[in-house]
Amino acid sequence: MSSAKLAIVPDPSPLPVRVEDGFSQIFGAIDKLENLESVAAELAPDATDKQLIDGRVYATQLGKTAWKIVVIFDAEIWKRTERLVGGRGAKDVDEKGIMKAVDKQAHELGCGASTIYANARIFKTFKTTLTTQNTLEDKGFYQAALAAKDPRAAIEHFTKQRSENPFYRPADAWRYVNATKKPCAPRVQRGPALQKIHDKAVREELDAKIALVREWPMSTVDPLLATVYRRAIEMFEWQRDRDIEKDCAAIMKIFAGDEGTEAPDRASDDYISVWLHSHGFVMSEDEIGQGGCAPRCTIKHDEDKHIEPSGRLGLMVRLKMLTVETREESRGPTQRGVITSVYGGQNHYMEMLDGVSILKTLAERNAAIHVDWLERLERYAPELLPKKDDKAKAA
């Protein structure tokens, strides 16, 4: 069922004429906007101050209306695809099937399934607010509210704050959401998930190399070499300070496009390994955790057993930062052994990263991501956190 296309879903509207007329109005209004920016650029130099201010207000309102329409349509696309692949049922399996079905429309939609899913969540959660009030016009407020423990209570709080303070922004909303979460625990060097990867001797050796390389840019005969040396220092410092959290954060850079590269929707473990090493995030294959199958994998392997993803990749799947699936459809008639596993950013986690990205300072963004990391460890892998007696000793 997951291979079916949205296009074959019958039109559910009992009033096709009304729907046709309504969409004609929408398309007609949008058509009138074509090349409007060039007209604005031509008129702006001769416009009065009032015309410029009014024009800006109208243009801003246009953007606020556009994203809401997109969210409404995406919610219906998701709903119809969900119905097409068999409804909710077993949530994890069905959601994956829905994602695949929507991805088949990615070229026409101009975005991937994760964007459709995120917009559908916004509409499903805040339908009444979106269609009846104009206090919160920025999509960032709704993205922040979804990350709160009580999204509807959060959106009410944001509405109140915005009505009292017109300069209340989505970044302020994200600060509120992060502040209402459990405070970040003291960072103690106990518990596998919090301790450094390298022992003291390795870190001291890296410190010595860093001190040596720091002298090089001052005496270089070519400015380009100074850039190379600074990059080398960054690699040494990252390697010295490594822990499991930093390793996982480096892997997430692949799917967030943080290193100036286009973010893939899916990536194999081999691709992930090559990408990490080419960007200076050097880890061993065992640490990265190559290999493994998707949850509920039904492939009959040579070893006749399911293989769990290991290393950082396995942990990130467990912490619901990544999803994993096996390319069963890529198996040829004579192919044997394990099919390559492919990983992608988990929808809710990617939404959290998108929301955090609008925070003003790097320190705020890192703190919010660290709080989320500790919460995931506590929920899905508590054995990797310091034990209570360890925390007492550290205090």
C-alpha positions as CSV (number, residue, x, y, z in Angstrom):
1,M,0.0,0.0,0.0
2,S,2.9,2.4,0.7
3,S,3.8,2.5,-3.0
4,A,0.4,4.0,-3.9
5,K,0.3,7.6,-5.1
6,L,-1.8,10.4,-3.7
7,A,-3.2,11.2,-7.1
8,I,-5.4,8.1,-7.2
9,V,-7.3,9.1,-4.1
10,P,-10.9,10.1,-5.1
11,D,-12.0,13.7,-4.5
12,P,-13.8,13.5,-1.2
13,S,-15.6,16.8,-1.6
14,P,-19.5,16.7,-1.7
15,L,-19.4,20.1,-3.3
16,P,-16.9,20.0,-6.2
17,V,-18.3,23.2,-7.8
18,R,-17.8,25.2,-4.6
19,V,-14.3,23.7,-4.2
20,E,-13.4,24.4,-7.8
21,D,-14.6,28.1,-7.5
22,G,-12.7,28.5,-4.2
23,F,-9.4,27.2,-5.6
24,S,-9.9,29.4,-8.7
25,Q,-10.0,32.4,-6.4
26,I,-6.9,31.2,-4.6
27,F,-5.0,30.6,-7.8
28,G,-6.2,33.8,-9.3
29,A,-4.9,35.8,-6.3
30,I,-1.6,34.1,-6.4
31,D,-1.2,34.6,-10.2
32,K,-1.6,38.4,-9.6
33,L,1.5,38.3,-7.3
34,E,3.8,37.1,-10.1
35,N,6.6,39.6,-10.7
36,L,5.2,41.8,-7.9
37,E,8.6,42.1,-6.3
38,S,10.0,43.8,-9.5
39,V,7.1,46.2,-9.5
40,A,7.7,47.0,-5.8
41,A,11.4,47.6,-6.6
42,E,10.5,50.0,-9.4
43,L,7.9,51.9,-7.3
44,A,9.7,52.1,-3.9
45,P,12.1,55.0,-4.7
46,D,9.2,57.3,-5.6
47,A,6.8,56.1,-2.9
48,T,5.8,58.3,0.1
49,D,6.7,57.2,3.6
50,K,3.2,56.1,4.3
51,Q,3.0,54.0,1.1
52,L,6.3,52.3,2.1
53,I,5.0,51.5,5.6
54,D,1.6,50.4,4.4
55,G,3.2,48.3,1.7
56,R,5.4,46.6,4.2
57,V,2.5,45.8,6.5
58,Y,0.5,44.3,3.6
59,A,3.5,42.2,2.4
60,T,4.1,40.9,5.9
61,Q,0.5,39.9,6.2
62,L,0.8,38.1,2.8
63,G,3.7,36.0,4.2
64,K,1.7,35.2,7.4
65,T,-1.3,34.0,5.4
66,A,0.8,32.0,2.9
67,W,2.4,29.7,5.5
68,K,-1.0,29.0,7.1
69,I,-2.5,27.9,3.7
70,V,0.5,25.6,3.2
71,V,0.0,24.1,6.6
72,I,-3.7,23.5,5.9
73,F,-3.0,21.8,2.5
74,D,-0.2,19.7,3.9
75,A,-2.4,18.5,6.7
76,E,-5.0,17.3,4.1
77,I,-2.2,15.7,2.0
78,W,-1.0,13.8,5.1
79,K,-4.6,12.8,6.1
80,R,-5.4,11.4,2.6
81,T,-2.1,9.5,2.4
82,E,-2.6,8.1,5.9
83,R,-6.0,6.8,4.8
84,L,-4.5,5.4,1.6
85,V,-1.8,3.3,3.3
86,G,-4.3,1.9,5.9
87,G,-4.8,4.3,8.7
88,R,-2.9,4.5,12.0
89,G,-3.0,0.9,13.2
90,A,0.5,0.0,14.4
91,K,1.8,3.6,14.6
92,D,5.5,3.2,13.8
93,V,4.9,0.9,10.8
94,D,2.1,3.0,9.4
95,E,3.9,6.3,9.9
96,K,6.9,4.9,8.0
97,G,4.6,3.8,5.1
98,I,3.0,7.2,5.0
99,M,6.4,8.9,4.9
100,K,7.3,6.7,1.9
101,A,4.1,7.4,0.1
102,V,4.4,11.2,0.6
103,D,8.1,11.1,-0.5
104,K,6.9,9.8,-3.8
105,Q,5.2,13.2,-4.3
106,A,8.3,15.1,-3.2
107,H,9.1,16.4,-6.7
108,E,5.6,17.8,-7.2
109,L,5.3,19.1,-3.6
110,G,8.8,20.8,-3.6
111,C,9.6,19.3,-0.2
112,G,10.1,16.0,1.6
113,A,7.7,14.0,3.8
114,S,9.2,15.4,7.0
115,T,8.0,18.9,6.1
116,I,4.5,17.7,5.3
117,Y,4.4,15.8,8.6
118,A,5.6,18.7,10.6
119,N,3.0,21.0,9.0
120,A,0.2,18.4,9.5
121,R,1.1,18.3,13.3
122,I,0.8,22.0,13.5
123,F,-2.6,22.1,11.9
124,K,-3.9,19.1,13.9
125,T,-2.8,20.5,17.2
126,F,-3.7,24.2,16.6
127,K,-6.5,24.1,14.0
128,T,-8.9,26.4,16.0
129,T,-6.1,28.9,16.9
130,L,-4.8,29.0,13.3
131,T,-8.1,29.8,11.7
132,T,-9.7,32.1,14.2
133,Q,-7.1,34.4,15.7
134,N,-4.4,36.7,14.4
135,T,-2.3,37.4,17.4
136,L,0.3,34.8,16.6
137,E,1.2,35.2,13.0
138,D,4.7,33.7,13.0
139,K,5.0,29.9,12.4
140,G,7.9,29.8,15.0
141,F,5.4,30.2,17.8
142,Y,3.6,27.0,16.8
143,Q,6.8,25.1,16.3
144,A,7.9,26.1,19.8
145,A,4.6,25.2,21.3
146,L,4.8,21.7,19.9
147,A,8.1,21.2,21.8
148,A,6.4,22.0,25.1
149,K,4.9,19.4,27.4
150,D,1.5,21.0,27.0
151,P,1.4,22.5,23.5
152,R,-2.1,24.1,23.8
153,A,-1.2,25.7,27.2
154,A,2.0,27.0,25.6
155,I,0.2,28.6,22.7
156,E,-2.2,30.3,25.1
157,H,0.8,31.6,27.1
158,F,2.4,32.9,23.8
159,T,-0.9,34.6,22.8
160,K,-1.1,36.4,26.1
161,Q,2.5,37.5,26.0
162,R,2.2,38.7,22.4
163,S,-1.0,40.7,23.2
164,E,0.8,42.4,26.1
165,N,4.2,42.9,24.3
166,P,4.1,43.3,20.4
167,F,7.9,42.6,20.4
168,Y,7.5,39.1,21.9
169,R,9.2,36.9,19.3
170,P,9.5,33.1,18.6
171,A,12.9,33.2,20.1
172,D,11.3,34.3,23.4
173,A,8.8,31.5,23.1
174,W,11.6,28.9,22.7
175,R,13.3,30.3,25.8
176,Y,10.1,29.9,27.7
177,V,9.7,26.3,26.5
178,N,13.3,25.4,27.4
179,A,13.0,27.1,30.8
180,T,9.9,25.0,31.7
181,K,11.8,21.8,31.0
182,K,13.7,20.1,33.7
183,P,16.9,22.0,34.6
184,C,20.1,20.7,33.1
185,A,21.8,18.3,35.5
186,P,25.4,19.1,36.6
187,R,27.9,17.7,34.1
188,V,29.8,15.0,36.0
189,Q,32.4,12.8,34.5
190,R,30.6,9.5,35.4
191,G,28.2,7.5,33.4
192,P,29.1,6.3,29.9
193,A,27.1,9.0,28.2
194,L,28.8,11.9,30.0
195,Q,32.5,11.0,30.3
196,K,35.2,11.9,27.8
197,I,36.1,9.4,25.1
198,H,39.8,9.7,25.5
199,D,41.8,9.2,28.6
200,K,44.0,11.8,30.3
201,A,47.2,10.8,28.4
202,V,45.5,11.2,25.0
203,R,44.0,14.6,25.9
204,E,47.4,15.8,27.2
205,E,49.0,14.8,23.9
206,L,46.4,16.6,21.9
207,D,46.8,19.7,24.1
208,A,50.5,19.7,23.3
209,K,49.8,19.4,19.6
210,I,47.3,22.2,19.7
211,A,49.8,24.5,21.5
212,L,52.4,23.7,18.8
213,V,50.1,24.4,15.9
214,R,48.9,27.6,17.4
215,E,52.3,29.1,16.7
216,W,52.2,28.2,13.0
217,P,49.8,30.9,11.7
218,M,51.9,33.6,13.1
219,S,54.9,32.7,10.9
220,T,53.2,31.4,7.8
221,V,54.3,32.8,4.4
222,D,50.9,32.1,2.9
223,P,47.6,33.3,4.4
224,L,46.0,30.1,3.1
225,L,48.1,28.0,5.3
226,A,46.9,30.0,8.3
227,T,43.4,28.9,7.5
228,V,44.6,25.3,7.2
229,Y,46.3,25.5,10.6
230,R,43.2,26.9,12.3
231,R,41.1,24.1,10.8
232,A,43.7,21.6,12.2
233,I,43.3,23.2,15.7
234,E,39.5,22.9,15.5
235,M,39.9,19.2,14.6
236,F,42.3,18.6,17.5
237,E,40.1,20.4,20.0
238,W,37.0,18.5,18.9
239,Q,38.9,15.2,19.2
240,R,40.2,16.1,22.7
241,D,36.8,17.1,24.0
242,R,34.9,14.2,22.5
243,D,32.1,12.5,24.4
244,I,29.1,10.5,23.2
245,E,26.9,13.6,23.0
246,K,29.4,15.4,20.8
247,D,29.8,12.4,18.5
248,C,26.0,12.2,18.1
249,A,25.8,15.9,17.5
250,A,28.5,15.5,14.7
251,I,26.4,12.8,13.0
252,M,23.3,15.0,13.2
253,K,25.2,17.7,11.3
254,I,24.8,15.5,8.2
255,F,21.0,15.7,8.3
256,A,20.8,19.3,9.4
257,G,23.2,20.6,6.7
258,D,25.3,22.4,9.4
259,E,28.6,22.1,7.5
260,G,27.4,23.9,4.4
261,T,26.4,20.8,2.5
262,E,23.0,19.8,1.3
263,A,21.2,17.7,3.9
264,P,20.1,14.3,2.7
265,D,16.8,12.8,3.8
266,R,18.5,9.4,4.1
267,A,22.1,8.3,4.4
268,S,23.8,4.8,4.6
269,D,26.2,4.0,7.4
270,D,29.0,4.0,4.8
271,Y,28.1,7.5,3.7
272,I,27.9,8.7,7.3
273,S,31.4,7.3,8.0
274,V,32.9,8.9,4.9
275,W,31.2,12.2,5.6
276,L,32.4,12.4,9.2
277,H,36.0,11.7,8.3
278,S,36.0,14.1,5.4
279,H,34.7,16.9,7.8
280,G,37.2,16.2,10.5
281,F,35.0,14.3,12.9
282,V,37.2,11.2,13.1
283,M,35.7,8.1,14.8
284,S,36.4,4.4,14.6
285,E,34.0,2.2,12.7
286,D,33.0,0.5,16.0
287,E,32.2,3.9,17.5
288,I,30.1,5.0,14.5
289,G,28.3,1.6,14.6
290,Q,28.1,0.4,11.0
291,G,25.6,-2.3,10.1
292,G,22.2,-3.3,11.6
293,C,18.6,-3.7,10.5
294,A,15.5,-1.7,10.8
295,P,13.1,-2.4,13.7
296,R,10.8,-5.3,12.9
297,C,13.1,-6.3,10.1
298,T,11.7,-9.5,8.3
299,I,14.7,-10.3,6.2
300,K,16.0,-13.8,6.7
301,H,19.8,-13.2,7.1
302,D,22.5,-15.8,6.6
303,E,22.9,-15.8,10.4
304,D,19.1,-16.2,10.7
305,K,18.9,-13.4,13.3
306,H,18.0,-9.8,13.5
307,I,21.0,-7.4,13.8
308,E,20.6,-4.4,16.0
309,P,22.3,-1.2,14.9
310,S,25.3,-0.6,17.1
311,G,27.6,2.3,18.3
312,R,26.5,5.9,18.0
313,L,24.0,5.1,15.2
314,G,22.3,2.4,17.3
315,L,22.1,4.8,20.3
316,M,20.7,7.6,18.2
317,V,18.0,5.3,16.9
318,R,17.2,4.2,20.5
319,L,17.1,7.9,21.6
320,K,14.7,8.7,18.7
321,M,17.2,11.1,17.1
322,L,17.4,8.9,14.0
323,T,15.2,6.5,12.2
324,V,16.7,3.4,10.5
325,E,15.3,1.2,7.7
326,T,16.7,-1.5,5.5
327,R,16.6,-1.2,1.7
328,E,14.7,-4.5,1.3
329,E,13.6,-3.4,-2.2
330,S,17.2,-3.1,-3.3
331,R,18.0,-6.8,-2.8
332,G,18.7,-8.4,-6.2
333,P,17.7,-12.0,-7.0
334,T,21.2,-13.3,-6.3
335,Q,22.2,-11.0,-3.5
336,R,23.0,-12.5,-0.1
337,G,23.8,-11.2,3.3
338,V,22.8,-8.0,5.1
339,I,21.2,-5.2,3.1
340,T,22.6,-1.7,3.7
341,S,20.9,0.2,6.5
342,V,19.9,3.8,5.8
343,Y,19.3,6.4,8.5
344,G,17.3,9.6,8.6
345,G,16.5,12.4,11.0
346,Q,13.6,11.5,13.3
347,N,10.8,14.0,12.6
348,H,10.2,15.2,16.1
349,Y,14.0,15.6,16.7
350,M,14.4,17.6,13.5
351,E,11.6,19.9,14.5
352,M,13.3,20.5,17.8
353,L,16.5,21.4,16.0
354,D,14.6,23.8,13.7
355,G,13.0,25.5,16.7
356,V,16.3,25.8,18.5
357,S,18.0,27.3,15.5
358,I,16.1,30.6,15.9
359,L,17.5,31.2,19.4
360,K,19.8,34.3,19.3
361,T,23.1,33.0,20.7
362,L,25.1,29.8,20.2
363,A,25.2,29.3,24.0
364,E,21.4,29.3,24.1
365,R,21.1,26.8,21.2
366,N,23.7,24.5,22.7
367,A,22.0,24.6,26.2
368,A,18.6,23.8,24.7
369,I,20.0,20.8,22.7
370,H,21.9,19.6,25.8
371,V,18.7,19.7,27.9
372,D,16.9,17.6,25.2
373,W,19.9,15.2,25.2
374,L,19.6,14.6,28.9
375,E,15.9,14.1,28.7
376,R,16.2,11.5,26.0
377,L,18.9,9.6,28.0
378,E,16.7,9.6,31.1
379,R,13.7,8.4,29.1
380,Y,15.3,5.9,26.7
381,A,18.7,5.0,28.1
382,P,18.9,5.8,31.8
383,E,21.7,3.3,32.4
384,L,24.0,5.7,30.5
385,L,23.5,8.5,33.0
386,P,25.4,8.8,36.3
387,K,23.9,6.8,39.1
388,K,22.4,8.6,42.1
389,D,25.3,7.8,44.4
390,D,27.7,9.1,41.7
391,K,25.8,12.4,41.6
392,A,26.0,12.6,45.4
393,K,29.7,12.1,45.4
394,A,30.2,14.7,42.7
395,A,28.2,17.2,44.7
